[in-house]
Amino acid sequence: MRIRTFLPLALAMAALATPVTAAPAAPAGPETIETDFASMYRLMMQAADETTKGDNARAVDTLKAVIRHPRFVDLPLESQFATFHALALSLYANGATQEAYDRLLQAGVIAPALRDADYWFALADICSQMGKEEEALDAVIVVAQKWPDAVSATESEYVFSLLTRAKALDDGGARRLKLLEALYAGKYTSENPFMLAEGLWFDLFEIYVQKGEREKATALAKDFIEVGSLVRLHIDNRYTAFRAAARPDLNAAVDASIKRAKMRAEAHPALIEGANTYALELVDANRPAEALKVIDAALKTAEVSPPSFTDVEEHLNWALDARNYILGKLGRWKDAETAQIKARDYALSKDMDVVSQKLNLGSFYYQQGKPDLALEEVAGVDLTQTSPYGIMVAEEIRACAYAQKGETEKLKASLDFMKGQAKDGYAPLRSALLCANDQDALAALIVAKLDDPDTRSDTLIDVQTYLPEPAPTPYMAELDARRAKIIARPDVQAAVAKYGVILSIPTFRPTN
């Protein structure tokens, strides 16, 4: 979240500019009161200037001087509130998290009615830093319930990460449900036009199904239009009763999804991310030639100086990543490699998310049957800057490379590590077991994940029948054959039949 220290300071100074109605604590002449208030006003202006310059340490000292002023208690409550609020944010920016928390709570005690969306967002940030996840979620829930537009204006990655964190709380899912319900009631839409909220509503739907709240679940199901939601609805036996409320034709859903992606891209011509998402929709529907035209046109536009796109810095590497994926479907593997290397090198040059690009290139190399290059890429990944899931992907790459090189001891070590950390990424573990050709272990994992209600839906997604790869490398073809053999096993088929169905999905298999 963006900490806006200047805002409470501006409010405090605005309050000082209005007539003072509070009575002084001790008899004093008008000139004395005016002088005292003027001195506090100057200190607040000084603190605002220090904050603007990034000198939070000085701002803390200045704001504390305001609070120590003998006539601070005679200020309007909104000025006292805003001063404590600004002090809390300056303390937080300066690393004094506990004191920031205490001061922010003081502000709330002084004037509870003035606790607005910025206040609650600040409290959520500070609490998260302190490990007070329950209190952080409670604060954001207040914002979602009272100021839904403020949540929609917030970075979508922040909102989605909150829900992930809520899922990990030991509260029986209560806060996650509250937040999802508040977002839905407030008609939440992402500030990023290419991050769709329907996935959140499907999470809410799943909760209602589990709780037996059929009417609420049906109301959500009838509005599902995204392919991912519809596929999950039609392959999981838990949702049989709700299929009639949803659109049954997956081919039509794919076509409609492509049209919506095109409309979003055209509605936001200054964002290369729109071209990325549109191109990926096309290629996943087995229209790679069209997808390549879209992404190449976008990349050509991005080369103009200054670029016509406003998000080139953040998304050019992902456009190159998309080009790699598209070229692979066309069998142009050398060109695909060039695109993926460019994506990595661009991320390196901009000091961006190079971890993802190195992992993507490492995955590309092992699927090409080039294990040494795959290991070289993953060796350069800083695991201290990698998410738990990213660490699992890195180990998948190692395992698959070791399997190709016949290095059985190293392969076993990688698999043992991944099994111990399986909760951080079942998909990478499945891929590693596939590379190791450990069919019994992979079949057992699939059955276990189908038995678990929390992982059943994702596992059913993995065992569906997808469009065949149009131009697989020999190693990719071998992995596909192994996967088909494992899914056809009687024990896996029995588990699938117990919990769902296998359909022919008119898209390519989702990547990890």
C-alpha positions, -999 to +999 in steps of 0.1 A: +000+000+000+012+035-006+017+054+026+005+090+022+019+109+052+012+143+036-026+137+035-032+137+073-008+166+076-028+185+051-060+178+070-044+189+102-033+222+087-067+227+071-083+223+105-059+249+119-070+273+093-106+272+105-118+292+135-109+274+168-139+266+189-121+246+216-116+266+248-080+271+259-069+250+289-058+281+308-067+318+305-048+334+277-052+364+255-062+360+218-027+370+207-011+343+227-035+316+214-029+328+178+009+327+183+007+292+198-014+279+169+007+297+143+038+280+157+022+245+155+010+253+120+046+261+110+058+229+126+032+209+106+043+226+074+079+218+082+069+181+088+051+180+055+081+194+037+104+169+055+081+140+045+080+152+009+118+151+009+118+116+024+133+127+057+110+107+079+133+108+109+131+146+110+094+145+104+090+123+134+109+147+156+089+177+142+055+160+147+064+150+182+072+186+189+037+195+178+022+169+201+044+181+231+032+217+225+012+228+256-017+239+235-019+208+213-048+196+233-067+228+224-066+220+187-097+207+170-100+169+173-095+165+135-061+183+138-051+161+168-062+130+149-044+139+117-012+148+136-011+114+153-020+097+120+008+115+102+033+106+130+023+070+128+030+069+091+063+087+094+073+063+122+063+033+100+083+047+071+113+051+095+111+014+106+096+021+141+067-003+135+055-009+171+054+029+179+037+035+146+010+011+156+006+026+190+003+062+176-022+052+150-044+036+176-041+068+196-054+087+166-084+064+165-091+069+202-090+107+198-116+107+170-130+073+161-154+089+136-125+102+115-110+068+108-114+067+070-102+043+044-066+057+045-065+051+082-077+015+080-054+007+051-024+022+071-034+000+101-036-030+078-001-024+065+014-018+099-003-049+113+009-070+084+045-059+091+040-069+128+026-103+119-009-093+132-026-109+102-060-111+118-060-074+127-048-065+093-076-084+076-101-069+100-090-034+090-093-041+052-127-057+058-139-024+073-127-006+042-144-031+019-177-028+038-177+010+041-157+023+012-159-003-016-146+022-042-114+026-022-107-011-025-114-011-062-089+017-066-062-003-047-036-023-065-053-056-074-022-076-064-027-063-029-063-074-028-057-109-042-027-114-018-049-105+012-073-133+002-044-157-001-032-147+034-068-149+048-069-185+036-039-194+058-055-180+090-067-203+117-101-188+120-122-214+101-122-192+070-143-165+087-123-135+076-118-147+041-156-152+038-162-117+053-138-101+029-152-119-002-187-111+008-178-074+013-160-073-021-190-089-038-216-067-021-195-036-031-193-048-067-155-050-066-137-045-099-099-046-103-081-014-110-062-035-135-086-041-164-069-074-172-072-090-138-107-103-136-127-106-103-146-137-113-121-160-098-129-144-064-166-150-069-159-186-077-140-189-044-171-174-027-193-199-046-172-228-033-176-216+002-213-213-001-215-248-016-194-262+013-217-244+038-248-257+021-261-222+012-275-233-021-295-202-029-264-179-026-243-204-046-269-206-074-270-168-076-233-167-082-231-197-106-256-181-131-233-152-137-201-172-144-188-166-179-150-172-178-137-205-192-119-214-160-150-210-139-172-230-163-147-258-166-145-262-128-182-261-125-186-290-151-159-313-140-165-314-102-193-335-088-198-311-059-212-286-084-236-309-103-267-292-089-255-258-101-246-267-137-280-259-150-275-223-139-243-219-159-236-218-196-228-254-208-211-248-241-173-246-235-165-239-272-188-209-271-173-198-238-138-198-253-149-178-283-167-153-260-136-150-238-114-142-269-139-115-279-139-099-244-101-100-243-100-082-277-125-056-264-104-050-233-072-046-253-089-021-277-104-002-248-069+003-233-047+009-263-019+024-242-013-008-223+007-036-238-007-059-212-039-059-231-022-072-262-005-099-241-037-112-226-055-111-260-027-130-277-026-156-250-064-161-253-059-167-290-031-191-287-047-212-260-077-217-283-052-230-310-051-199-330-013-193-328-009-175-361-034-148-351-018-146-317+016-140-332+003-111-353-011-095-322+020-098-301+044-088-329+023-057-336+025-048-300+062-054-298+068-032-328+048-005-312+068-008-281+100-002-300+090+034-309+107+060-288+090+073-268+068+041-267+031+045-273+025+021-244+026+034-208+033+001-192+063-011-214+087-011-185+065-034-164+052-057-192+076-058-221+093-089-207+059-106-204+051-098-240+084-115-250+074-144-227+041-146-245+059-146-279+080-175-267+048-195-258+032-187-292+062-196-313+064-229-295+029-238-306+041-230-342+071-253-338+095-223-342+116-234-312+148-214-321+128-182-324+110-191-292+143-195-274+154-161-286+122-145-273+126-161-239+163-150-236+152-114-245+126-116-218+152-126-192+178-101-204+152-073-204+143-081-168+180-081-159+186-048-175+157-032-156+164-049-123+129-064-124+115-098-117+144-117-132+136-148-111+104-156-130+122-151-163+151-173-153+127-200-142+107-197-174+138-201-195+150-230-173+116-247-179+119-241-216+153-256-217+144-289-199+114-293-222+137-288-251+158-317-238+187-293-229+193-302-192+227-285-189+212-251-200+183-256-177+206-262-147+227-231-157+196-209-156+183-222-123+218-219-108+216-181-112+183-178-093+186-160-059+164-183-038+163-156-010+143-135-034+120-163-045+085-172-033+080-207-018+062-216-051+092-203-071+115-224-050+094-255-060+096-245-097+134-242-094+136-277-079+113-290-106+137-277-132+166-294-114+148-327-110+138-328-147+173-319-158+188-346-135+163-371-148+174-364-184+211-366-174+206-399-155+219-384-123+198-406-100+212-395-066+206-358-074+172-366-088+163-384-055+175-355-034+154-330-055+123-352-052+128-357-015+130-320-010+099-313-030+079-340-012+088-323+021+076-289+008+047-302-013+022-277+002+042-249-015+035-263-050+018-295-059+020-287-096+058-285-098+059-318-078+036-335-103+058-323-131+090-335-114+075-369-107+065-371-144+101-363-154+113-390-131+088-414-146+078-424-111+043-435-121+033-451-088+042-420-068+025-397-092-007-418-093-007-419-055-003-381-054-032-375-078-055-398-058-045-381-025-051-347-039-085-358-053-094-371-018-086-337-003-115-312-008-091-283-008-070-296-037-096-316-056-106-289-081-070-281-092-063-319-095-094-325-116-082-296-138-049-314-143-064-347-155-087-333-181-082-340-218-069-309-236-060-300-272-029-320-283+003-300-286+007-291-323+045-292-324+059-309-293+096-315-288+105-352-284+108-348-246+075-330-244+058-358-264+073-383-240+060-364-210+025-362-226+025-400-232+035-407-196+008-384-183-019-401-204-007-435-192-009-424-156-044-408-159-056-440-176-046-462-146-075-479-129-067-464-095-066-429-109-097-434-130-116-448-100-107-417-080-117-393-108-150-411-112-157-408-075-153-370-075-158-357-110-156-363-148-131-360-175-141-337-204-125-326-237-115-290-230-111-268-262-079-252-250-043-263-244-033-277-210-027-249-185+010-244-176+020-247-139 
